[in-house]
Amino acid sequence: MTIVPLDLAAKVDAYAQKMERSRGWIVKQALADWIDWGKGKLTMTFAALAEADSGRFAEDEDVA
């Protein structure tokens, strides 16, 4: 079982109070946003790997 560090829990509670939301709502929202971000990152990673596998790379002058 993972336990949230007290300082992080305090930040969540403070934010929840400012937002007039529950701690659970804040945590669910954060997890949903993090998962969406991760999916996007994974999609971009696979697209970049596919480009590399096909031999398409940035030109040196484009990188510079």
N, C-alpha and C positions, 0 to 999 in steps of 0.2 A: 504494500500500500504506500503510495506517495503522499507526502504531507506538504501542503503549501507553506513556505516559510512565512513566519509571522509578519515580517516587513512587507512582503508582497500581499498578504491577506489584508493588511491595514490599508495599503494603496487601493486595493479593490473595493474595500468598504468605503473609503473616502470618496472614490469616484462614483460608486453606486449612490451614495448620499447626495452628491452634487447633481447627479442625473435623475434623482428621484426614482431609482429603480432598485430592484433587489440584487443582492450579491449573485444569486443564481442567474439572473437575467444577464448581468455583466459577463459572467464566466461563459455562459452559452453563446453570447454574441461574440466574445473574443475567440472562442474555439471555432465557431463557424467561419469567422473572417480568416483565421489562421489556416484552416483547411482549404478555403477558396484560394488564398495566396499560394499555398503549397501546390495545389493542382495547377495553377497557372505557371508556376516555376517549373514544375515537372514537364508540362506541355512544351514550354520553351526549350528546356534541356533536350528533350527527345527530338524536337525540330532541328536544333543545332547539331545534334549527333547525326541525324539523317543527312543534313547538308554536308557535314564532314565526310561521311561515308560515301557520298556521291562525288566527292572530290572538289566541292565548291568551298573555297576559302577566301578570306579577305586579302586583297593585294597589299603588299608592304606599304605602299604610299598612302593607301586608304587608312591603314592603322596609324601611321605616323601623323 
